[in-house]
Amino acid sequence: MDMATLRGDRVLVVIPAFNESAAIGAVVADVRHCVPAADILVVDDGSRDDTAEIARRAGAMVARLPFNLGVGGAMRTGFRYAARNGYDAVVQVDGDGQHDASFIPLLLDGLRETDLVIGARFAGAGDYAVRGPRRWAMRSLSTIMSTLTGAQLADTTSGFRATGRRAIHVFAHHYPTEYLGDTIETLVIARKTGLTVSQVPVAMVPRSTGRPSRGPIGASLDLARACAVVVLGLVRDWKIAPETVI
């Protein structure tokens, strides 16, 4: 029995997807198998292929964006849907098949103690690894974010996450759309709005289709930019309205 059933919560799995027709059907099926009580929303982020139709045939709800907004824009759509419809938890799963849905119950279990749970690739499960400058940049960034959030975080750029009701409300109002804003800046927002953060170890697999959106040099530059985002995010006043329908 999946954790959603055990806890009696309404869980929404949000899958942002851009041109993932080759993988999305299997991803939806995997999520359905691992957490059958959860609802699944695929946010088609302006795809030019059959992502939306394949996701719908696989049994997911589908929200289609008119043009590509990036992961942040797609996830903001998911959080607003979750807030409007009274979900207790949102789980983010990538549409390319990297995230192992069998770890979703572990992420949900972590919400017993904290508002935001990160599935960490470098916390002892699996053999996922990065090398070179990107590895050192990610380690440095994880050290900085661990200090800011007061939690031991090994993988601050992981997009495999679960959020509880308080975090859903916050992110429905404030969710960054820039590259890496959906991972790094969300942790700054969590810190500024009083959300608690934790991690659980997860294993991930190589992309089943397509190519990574950033090479090593590009990723290093983005992580450097993310450090600036951290500083700017810390001085911003993140005002959150009372919990009302978005």
N, C-alpha and C positions, 0 to 999 in steps of 0.2 A: 504494500500500500504506500502511495506517495505521501510526502510530508504535507502537501496542501490538504489532503483528506484528513490526515492525523490532526492538524491544527484547526480545521474548519474554516480556514481563510479563503477568500476569493483571490486567486492568483492570476495575474496577466503576464504572459511571456511575450515580450515585444522583440520582434526580429526586424531590425533595419536592413533593407536589401536594395542594392543597386546593381542591376544586370547580373543577377545570380540565378538565372533560369536553370543552369546545369546542376545547381546544388540545393536550391530552396525546397524542392519536394522532399528530399531525404532529410533535411534539417527539420522541417515541420513534422515528419513522421517520427523522427527520433525524439523530439520534444513530447509529442503525443504519447509515445510509448513510456517515457520516463516519468511524466507528470500528467497522467490522464485526466485529472480533475481540473487542470489549469485551462484557461482560455488562451488562445494564441492569436496575436495580432501581427501580421506582416505589414510593415510600412514600406511600400514600394517607393523608393526615393528617386522618382523620375526615370525609371528604367526604360531602355529602348528595346528590351526583349520581352519574353513572355513570363517574366518573374511573377507578376500579379496573378495571371491566369493559373499558372502551375501551383502557386501557393493556395489559391482558392480551391482548386481541385483536390489538394492534399488535406483540406479541411480547416484551413486557417481563415480568420477574418482578415480582410485586406483594406488598408487605407492607401490611396494613391495620391502622391504629391505631384503637382503639375510640372515641377522641374527639380533638379538635383539640389538638395540643401545640405547634404552631408549627414554624417551620423548624428550630430547634435540636433539638427532640425528634425530628423526622423524620430529621435527619441523624445524630443519635446512634444511631438504629436502623440506619441504613445503615453506619456505622462499625463497629458491633458485628457486623453480618453479615459485613462484609469481614474483620474480625479473626478471626472464627471459621472462615472459609473460606479463609484464606491468600492473600488478594489482595495484589498488590504496589503498587497505586495505586487511589485513589478520586478520581473527578471529580464535582463537584457541578454540576448543571445545573437551572435553574429550570423549572418545569412550564408557565409562561405563554408560552413562545416567545421571550423576550427574548434568550436566550443563543444565539449562533451556533455550532452544533456543529462547524463546519469549523475552529474554533480549538482544539478539544480536542487534536489532535496537538501543537500548539505548547505548550500547558500541560504535556502529558506530557514533552515534550522538556526543559522547564525542570527536571523532577525529576532530571535527570542531575546537577545541581549543588546543589539545595536540597531541603528536606523539604516545603515548602509553596509553591505557585506561585499567585499571584493574577492573574486576568484583569482588567487595568485598562482602564476605559472612557476614562480621561483621559490616556493615555500616548502618543497620537499616531495611533491607528487609529480610523477612523470619525469621526462628527461628533456623538456623544452629548454632551449638555450639560445642566447644571442652572444655575439662576439664583437671584438674590436671596440671602436669609439662609442658605438651605441650602447654596449654593455656597461661601460664606465659611466656614461651619461645617465643611464637608467638607474644605476645604483646610487649615484649622487642625488638624483631627483627623489628617489625613494627615501633616502635619509632625511632630506629636507621636509618632505610631506609627512614622514613619521613624526618628526619633531612638532610640526604644526598641528597635526590632528591628535597627538597623544596616543597613537596606536602604532604597533609595529607593522609596517607595510613593506612588502618585498616587491610589489608589482603594481605601481601606481598608474600605469598605462593600460592595464587590463580592462577590456570592455565587457567582461563576463561578470555581471553584478546583480545583486538583489537589493531592493529598497522597500522599506516599510511605509506605513501610512504617513508619518510625518515627513519623510523624505519625498514621497509622491507629491504632497502638497507644495513643498518648497520647489521641487524641480518642474512642476507644472507652471509655476510663475517664472522661474529663473533656470534656464538650461542653455549653456553656451553652444553656439553653432560652429565655432571655429575648429579646425583640426587640432586634436588633443585637448580642446576645451571641454569636450564631453568626458574626458577622463581626469586630467589634472585640475582644471578649473572647478569641476564639480566638487573636488575635495576641499578647495578653498571655500566654496560656498557652504559646504557642510560645516566647516570649522566656524565660519562667520555666523551661521544661523543656529548653532548649538546642536547639530546632528552628531551622533556618535558613529564611529567607523571601525570596522574590523575586517579581517581577512580569513579565508579558509584556503587550504592548499587544493589545487585542482590540476589535472593533467589536460593538456591540449594537444591537438594533432595538427600536422601541416595542412595548409589550405587544400581543399579537395578540388578547387577550380580556380582559375584566374591567377593574378599576381599581386603581391603586396603593393599597397598604395605608395610606399616610400622605400627607397634604397637606404643603405647605411649612412651615406652622407646627408641625404635629405632628412632622415630620422634624427640625426644628431643636431641639425639646424633647427628642426621643429622642437626638440627638447630644450634647446637653448632659449627659443622663443617662449616655451612654456614657463621657464624660470621667471621671465619678465611678467607673464600673465599672473603668476603667483603673487608677485609684489603688488601689481596693480589691483588684483582681487582683494588683497588684504586691506587696502586703504579704502575700498568702495563700501558704501553703506547698503547692504543687501536687505531692503525692507520687504517683509513678507506680510501680505494681507491676511486677515482672519480666514479661517478655513471655510471657504464658500465655493460654490460651483464655478469653475473657470468658464 
